[in-house]
Amino acid sequence: MSTVIDLQNVSVVRNGRAILDSVSFQADSSQRWVILGPNGAGKTTMLRVCAAQIQPSSGSADVLGQRLGEVNIFELRTRIGFASSALANQIPNSETVLNAVMTASYGVTGRWKEEYDSVDERRAMRVLGEWDLSDFAERPFGTLSDGERKRVQIARSIMTDPELLLLDEPVASLDPGAREQTISLLSGYATSSYAPAMAMVTHHLEEIPAGFTHALLVQDGKILARGEIGSTITSESISETFRYPLKVSYEAGRFSVRAA
């Protein structure tokens, strides 16, 4: 096992407001983390630091053994898979699904003058097959449903065989069928021996795939709790995190929550 994320007293300040406030967090290559918290808690900002998309205002952030601010972030980003709606919005609607995934090899979101060979295409087709997208390879990205777009985002994020996979609300806004399909695929991936370290942001306990091992609870830019998922996600800790009395249930590898 090796440390893939090491944040030490990281703060991110925007317009005088600390979005992250002296956060320290470590994750190793064998772990699958879910990051939970209310809107505005700092979850996505933390994920963007880990994805080398932004740098901290203070503190140190080491990702895959490289310190942000002292490394070529464009090279580092090729080792990180990052799926988010913001990134998906940069994919041209006319781009085929195959190209939307394959262009991750060059870190671009629209095919232009890059040269791809048969190895790239075979790799992209294999990834599409793993995420139930083989039949969509030649479909324009703009014609896909929300669920299909979400799966394309994930497929794109693992195209380069990353050492760290970061997912920002990968099933948000999906209908129950599309949500459960994607969660099932994520669960299978998380439990496979070849999967990289993973961290996933969500608001909803029901969206946590089986196979995730650890949980991080965030509120107002600070960490409230962290540790193994079963001992960290409790009725008491979730009630404190979301500032409302809640009862957590766990069955067949999945969490659910309702008002206490």
C-alpha positions in Angstrom: 0.0 0.0 0.0 1.1 3.5 -0.7 -0.2 7.0 0.2 -2.0 8.5 -2.8 -3.5 11.6 -1.1 -1.8 13.5 1.8 -3.4 16.8 2.7 -1.8 18.7 5.6 -3.6 21.7 7.0 -5.1 22.6 3.6 -7.2 25.7 3.4 -8.9 27.1 0.3 -10.0 30.7 0.6 -12.2 32.6 -1.9 -13.3 36.2 -1.4 -12.2 36.1 2.2 -14.2 32.9 3.0 -12.5 29.6 3.9 -14.2 27.0 1.7 -11.8 24.4 3.2 -10.4 25.2 6.7 -7.2 23.5 7.8 -8.1 20.1 6.4 -5.7 17.2 7.0 -6.5 13.9 5.2 -4.7 10.8 4.0 -5.7 8.0 1.8 -3.8 4.9 0.5 -4.0 2.9 -2.6 -6.2 0.2 -1.2 -9.0 2.5 0.1 -12.3 3.6 -1.5 -13.5 6.8 0.2 -16.9 8.4 0.2 -17.0 12.1 1.1 -20.3 13.2 2.6 -21.7 16.5 3.8 -24.4 19.1 3.1 -24.4 21.6 0.3 -21.5 24.1 0.6 -19.5 21.9 3.0 -16.4 22.0 0.8 -16.7 18.4 -0.6 -16.2 19.3 -4.3 -13.4 21.8 -3.5 -11.6 19.1 -1.6 -12.0 16.7 -4.5 -10.7 19.4 -6.9 -7.5 19.8 -4.8 -7.0 16.0 -4.9 -7.5 16.1 -8.7 -4.8 18.8 -9.1 -7.5 21.1 -10.5 -6.9 23.8 -7.9 -4.1 24.5 -5.4 -4.6 25.3 -1.7 -4.4 28.8 -0.4 -2.3 27.4 2.5 -1.0 24.1 3.7 0.5 21.3 1.6 -1.2 18.8 -0.8 0.6 15.7 -2.0 -1.1 13.7 -4.7 0.5 10.4 -5.9 3.7 11.5 -4.2 3.8 14.9 -5.9 3.4 18.2 -4.1 1.1 20.7 -5.7 2.9 23.9 -6.5 6.2 22.0 -7.1 5.2 19.7 -10.0 3.9 19.9 -13.5 0.2 19.6 -12.9 -0.5 18.7 -16.5 1.6 15.6 -16.2 0.2 14.8 -12.8 -3.4 15.0 -14.1 -2.7 12.2 -16.6 -2.3 9.9 -13.6 -5.7 10.9 -12.1 -9.1 10.0 -13.3 -11.6 12.8 -12.6 -15.3 12.7 -13.4 -17.5 15.7 -12.8 -20.5 17.5 -14.4 -18.3 20.6 -14.9 -15.9 18.6 -17.0 -18.7 16.9 -18.9 -20.1 20.3 -19.9 -16.8 20.8 -21.9 -17.5 17.8 -24.1 -19.0 19.0 -27.5 -22.5 17.7 -28.0 -21.5 16.5 -31.5 -18.6 14.4 -30.2 -19.1 10.7 -30.5 -19.1 8.7 -27.3 -16.0 6.8 -28.5 -14.1 10.0 -29.1 -15.3 11.5 -25.8 -13.7 8.6 -24.0 -10.6 8.3 -26.2 -9.6 12.0 -26.0 -8.9 11.5 -22.3 -5.6 10.0 -23.5 -4.5 13.6 -24.5 -6.4 15.3 -21.7 -8.7 17.2 -24.1 -12.5 17.2 -24.4 -12.9 17.6 -28.1 -11.1 15.7 -30.9 -9.0 17.9 -33.1 -5.6 17.0 -34.6 -4.4 14.4 -32.2 -3.3 11.1 -33.6 -4.7 7.9 -32.1 -3.8 4.3 -33.0 -5.6 1.0 -32.8 -4.4 0.5 -29.3 -6.2 3.6 -28.1 -9.4 2.6 -29.9 -9.3 -0.9 -28.5 -8.7 0.4 -25.0 -11.6 2.8 -25.4 -14.0 0.1 -26.7 -13.0 -2.2 -23.8 -13.8 0.6 -21.3 -17.1 1.3 -23.0 -18.0 -2.4 -22.8 -17.2 -2.4 -19.0 -19.7 0.5 -18.5 -22.5 -0.9 -20.7 -21.8 1.7 -23.4 -20.7 -0.4 -26.4 -23.8 0.2 -28.4 -23.4 4.0 -28.0 -19.8 4.3 -29.4 -20.9 6.2 -32.5 -23.7 8.2 -30.8 -23.2 11.9 -30.4 -22.6 12.8 -26.7 -25.4 15.4 -26.9 -28.1 12.8 -27.6 -27.4 10.7 -24.5 -29.7 10.5 -21.4 -28.3 11.8 -18.1 -27.5 8.3 -17.0 -25.6 7.5 -20.1 -23.7 10.8 -19.9 -22.7 9.9 -16.3 -21.4 6.6 -17.4 -19.4 8.2 -20.2 -17.9 10.5 -17.7 -16.7 7.6 -15.6 -15.5 5.6 -18.6 -13.5 8.6 -19.7 -12.0 9.0 -16.3 -10.6 5.5 -16.3 -9.5 5.5 -20.0 -5.9 6.3 -19.0 -5.8 3.5 -16.3 -5.4 6.1 -13.5 -3.7 5.6 -10.2 -6.4 7.6 -8.5 -10.1 7.9 -9.4 -12.1 10.8 -8.2 -15.9 11.0 -8.7 -18.0 14.1 -8.1 -21.6 13.1 -7.6 -21.6 10.4 -10.3 -25.3 9.5 -9.9 -26.8 12.9 -9.0 -30.1 13.7 -10.6 -30.5 10.2 -12.2 -33.8 8.3 -12.2 -33.9 5.2 -10.0 -33.1 2.8 -12.8 -30.2 4.7 -14.2 -28.9 5.4 -10.6 -29.0 1.7 -9.6 -27.4 0.6 -12.9 -24.5 3.0 -12.3 -24.1 2.2 -8.6 -24.0 -1.5 -9.5 -21.2 -0.9 -12.0 -19.3 1.3 -9.6 -19.6 -1.4 -6.9 -18.2 -4.0 -9.2 -15.3 -1.7 -10.1 -14.6 -0.7 -6.5 -14.3 -4.3 -5.4 -12.1 -5.4 -8.3 -8.4 -6.2 -7.7 -7.2 -3.9 -10.5 -9.1 -0.8 -9.4 -7.2 2.3 -8.2 -7.7 4.2 -5.0 -11.1 6.0 -5.2 -12.9 8.9 -3.6 -16.5 9.8 -4.4 -18.5 12.9 -3.3 -22.2 12.6 -2.6 -25.0 14.1 -0.5 -26.9 10.9 -0.3 -26.1 7.7 1.7 -28.3 5.7 -0.7 -25.8 6.5 -3.5 -22.8 4.9 -1.8 -21.8 1.7 -3.8 -21.2 -1.5 -1.9 -17.4 -2.0 -1.7 -16.5 1.4 -0.5 -14.3 1.0 2.6 -14.0 4.4 4.3 -16.0 7.6 4.9 -15.1 11.2 5.4 -17.8 13.6 6.9 -17.4 17.3 6.1 -19.2 20.3 7.4 -18.4 24.0 6.9 -15.1 23.3 5.4 -13.9 21.1 8.3 -13.7 17.4 8.8 -16.1 16.1 11.5 -15.3 12.4 11.3 -13.3 9.9 9.2 -12.5 6.2 9.3 -13.8 2.8 8.2 -17.2 3.2 6.7 -19.2 1.1 9.1 -18.0 2.8 12.2 -18.0 6.3 10.7 -21.5 6.4 9.1 -23.8 6.2 12.1 -27.1 7.8 13.0 -25.3 10.1 15.5 -22.5 11.2 13.1 -24.9 11.7 10.1 -27.3 13.7 12.3 -24.5 16.0 13.4 -23.2 16.4 9.8 -26.5 17.4 8.4 -27.8 19.1 11.5 -31.0 17.2 11.7 -32.0 14.0 13.6 -31.6 11.1 11.2 -31.6 7.4 11.5 -29.1 5.4 9.4 -29.9 1.8 8.2 -27.6 -0.7 6.5 -28.6 -3.7 4.6 -27.0 -5.9 1.9 -24.0 -3.6 1.6 -26.0 -0.4 1.1 -26.9 2.5 3.4 -30.2 4.4 3.7 -31.4 7.2 5.9 -34.7 8.7 7.1 -35.8 11.2 9.8 -35.4 9.9 13.3 
